[in-house]
Amino acid sequence: MRRYTGFWLLIVAVALSGCGARTDANGVQVGVEVGQALPDAEFTTFAGAKVHLHELRGQPVVLNFWATWCGPCKVEIPMLQAAYAATDRTGFQLLAVTDEGQGVVRDFIAAESMAFPVLFDVGGRAGSRYRIQAIPTTIFIAADGVIVARHTGVLTSDMIETYLAQIMPAPTEAPPADPTPRPANDNGILNDRAIRIAQAQNVGIYGV
């Protein structure tokens, strides 16, 4: 009898462990490893507005966790910026995430001429959720929200090119030019929310 009781307890334990695995709308397991769908997290703009990662679903995203005091982060920023500037409006979203205060970050942005959006991870909650243990850590996310690559340490230009090729859509025929006026400093950012983030960061617009 004990043998059968132990068998059924094992079956129940296995079933319960399976129930704990969440999946997204496409049936992909949610998690923080390559091949999993990165869970949502909340970030804050300079203006204090909330930005959620899921708002960018449908676009390739690069999340770069960094800090102003991080020497290796400073080394890779120009390479990330060059890759970001080289893409057009069919490109990717590059979001630099830090848990530092706004004052020191604003001064750093000005000194380094950073031209891509910076978001704040207040209290380090997103970093904890994504298991960021060292910086710089960069997560490359495909348009469907699935992690394609996760890199801790300084990125080289060749690494960035390789990882971007894995998340960028295949080249297609260029669409007709969009006649809609765009902000002069949008830096190729694709959606209106990201445009407002960049504007607030780079030209002091505080109405996001």
Secondary structure, 3 states (H helix, E strand, C coil): CHHHHHHHHHHHHHHHHHHCCCECCCCCEECCCCCCECCCCEEECCCCCEEEHHHHCCCCEEEEECCCCCHHHHHHHHHHHHHHHCCCCCCCEEEEEECCCHHHHHHHHHHHCCCCCEEECHHHHHHHHCCCCCCCEEEEECCCCEEEEEEECCCCHHHHHHHHHHHCCCCCCCCCCCCCCCCCCCCCCCCHHHHHHHHHHHHCCCCC
